[in-house]
Structure formats: C-alpha cells, structure tokens
Amino acid sequence: MDSATSELPARTPLADAAETGLKIVVVGGFGVGKTTLVRSVSEIRPLNTEEVMTEAGVGVDETAGLPHKTTTTVAFDFGRISLNERMVLYLFGAPGQERFWFLWDRLFSGTLGAVVLVDTRRMSDSWYAIDRLEHHRTPFVVAVNRFNDDPSEFPLEEIRQALSLPEHVPLIDCDARVRSSGKNVLITLVDHLYELAIARETTP
C-alpha cells in the first residue's frame, strides 16, 4: 500500500448520552489493512499491539506480496467510533497471522457483526475468516481493500464468485487509509445488521 496516510480528525470524547455500545470485529489475512482501518476511523487514539517483525517470523509468517510489511499485530487493535449521540461502535482488529488465530474465537464472543477485509493479491487468506464467522453465525460484510500496487482490479462480482459469497452478504470496495471510506464500511455493516433484524422480526 502507498505510504501516504489520511489525516486523522481531532479526537472526541464519548458523548454523555451514549447508551448503546456495539462490538465489531475486523478480520482478514496478514497485512490486509486491519490495523490501518481501525486507526483511520477511531475517534480515540487506538490501542494496538503492533510489534516489529524479526527473523523469528521467517518461515512462519507468510509475507509474500508484502515487501514493505515491517510490523505485525500480536494480540488485537482497539478503537471507537460514535455513529450518533447514543450509538457507539467498539472496534477490535484481529491478528492476521495463522499462529494467532486461536485468539479469534474469544474476540468473536459478544460480537454483533464483523468486517472481513480482503486483499485481492492474497485472496485465499480471507477464507479462514469467512469460515470462522459462518461457524459462529456472526453476520459480516466483506470490504476489498484496494492497493495501489495491485494491477488486477478484479470486479466485485468476480471476487464474490472467488470467495463463494452468498448474494445477501454485502461486498464493497474501500481504502482502509481513508476515514470516510472506512466509515462507509462500518455503516454498510450496521445497515446489514438492521436488515437482518427486521427480517427476523417479520418472519412468521
């Protein structure tokens, strides 16, 4: 991904009227942009557990296609964004390396919904995330993080077919570095959760 990052907005305190906190998990493969997404949308200084990658990870962490990747999340990222005065999203970014996948099931506990970030250069890395979410019956949306050095430009419909995504699962493009784009991903998820809730209420 290009090294340029979007300018972060002024951090805001939690509104006194906030009464509904929703837990959202951001998952996906190693180096797909989960930490970047949480950082770009969070209205507080995000908590992250990034560490510099060392030679100990050689042969363990799959870095093919990630020549500029120098840090890695070893636990989770945490951020917060207020959708309105009463509703707040608490964001948890899951680690992407296979050796930390054992943490995912605990992160999914109490989760309302999830975002699966996809890098088309390493599409197969997304399959485990989708499988675990389906196993937990956790609603999710899929966001394709478009990288500047990805020449493929696969259309969304081809990506849907490659991931075997049902039509009811929202699939959108995003740029994890840009706050407005990341916020649109979260709004898409909240709208999806709302539609699912309405469907359940109207089902006899």
N, C-alpha and C positions, 0 to 999 in steps of 0.2 A: 504494500500500500504506500502511496505517496506520503512523505514525511510531514507534509503540511497538516495541521490540525485546525479545527474550527475554534474560534474564540469563545471561551466559556462565559456564560452570563453571570451577573452578580448572584452570589448565593443568598437564598432567602430562608428565614426561619419558618418552622412549621406553624401554620395558622392555628389560632386558639380554637377555631370552630371545627378543626379536623376531628372526625369521629369514626371514619371507616378506613382501615388500613388493609391493603390488598397485597399479598405476596406474589411476586412474579419472578420466575427463574429464566435466565438467559443461558442457553446451552448450545453446543456445537463443537466442531472439531478444533484441534490445536491450531492456534494462530488465526482463527477466523474473524476475530474482532470483538469478542465478548467484553473484554475489559474496556476497549475503546467505546463501545456503545454505552456501557454503564457510566463511564466517565463523562461522555458528551451530554447525556440527558440529566444527570443528577444535579439537584439544586443544592446539595451539600458537598463538601469535599469527600469524594468517595473513599471508603475503606477498601484497600486492595492488598493482596498478599503476593505481589509480584516479586520474584527473585531473579537475579542474573543467572542465565543458563551457563553451566560449566561443562567440563569434559566428562563429568559423571553421567550426563544425559546422553552422550554419544552412543548410538546403537539402541537407546531406549526410547527417546522421544523422536518421532518421525518428523524431520524438518525439511523434507523435500518440497521444493516450491516456496520456501520461506527463507530466502537468503539473508534478509535483514532482521530476522527474529532473534533478539538477544535476551529477552526476559520471558518468564513464564509464571502463570498463576499456580500457586501450590495449595491453596485452600478455596477461597472464593472472593469475589468482589461484592461490595455492598454499596448501594446508592439509594436515593429517594427522589421522587418527583410528585408534586401535587397536581392532580388533574383539575381540581376546583377547591373551594374552601373546605369542603367536607371529606373529599376522597383523596387518599394518598396511596401511591404505589411504592412498595419497598422492593428494590431490585437486587437479586442475587445472581451474580455471574459465576457459573460453574467452571471448574478447571477442565481443560480440553484434553490433556494427555491421558492415555489409557490407564496409566498407573494410578491415577487419581479418580477413576470412575467409581470406585467404591463409595465416594462421598456423595454421589448424585442422589441415591435413594433417600438419604437423610435430608438433602436440600429440597427434594420434592415434597417432603412432609408439610402439609398445610398450604401447599401452593395452589393458588386459584387458576393459574394458567402459565404458559411458557412461550418463549420465543426461541425458535431454532434458527441460528444464523448459519448460512451456507456460503462456502467459497467454491465457485464452480471449478477451480483448479484442483480441488481435493473433495469432490462431491461425495465420495464414499465415506468420508469422515462423518457425515451427517446421519448415516443410517442408524448408528447405535443410539444417538439422541432421540430420534423419532421412535425407535423400537421401545426404549425405556418409557417414554411418555405415553405411548399407546398401552404398554403394560400396566402403567399406573392409572390409566384412563384420565390423564391430565389433558385438558384442551390446550391446543397450541396453534400458533401461526408460524409460517416459515418466511424468513426475510433473506433475500440474496444480497450479500454484501459485495457490491461491485467494486473490484480493484482496478486501479489504473493500468496495471501491467498484465491484465487478463485479456488476451486478444480474442477469446472465444465468443463473447457476447451471446451466449445461448439465450433464446427467448424463454420466457417463463413457462410456456406450455411444454417445451422440451424438458425443462428442469422438473416440472411436475411429473412427467412420464418417467424420467430417470429415477426419481425418488419414490415412485408409486404412490403419490399423494392422492387421496380421495378429493373429489371436486369441492366438498364442503370445507376443506382446510384452506384458509386464506394463504395466498402466496404473493409476495410483493418484493419489489426492488428497494434497496436502501443504501445509504452511505453512512456507516457507523460513526464516522468522524463528525458528522453534521447534526447538530442538536435537533433541528426541525425534522430531519429525516428519521432520526431515532425516535422522536416523539410520535411521528406518524405510525411507526411500527407498533408502539405501545397502544395508541388509540385504536389501531386495527385489531389488536388483541382484545381490548376491552369491548369493542363493538361485537366481536365474535362471541365473547362470553355472554354478552347481553342477549344476543340472538339465540344462543343455546338455552339460556334460562327461560326465555319467552316460549321457545319450542317445547320445553319440558312442561311448562305451565298449561299449555294449550293441548297437550297430548292427553287423550282420554285414558 
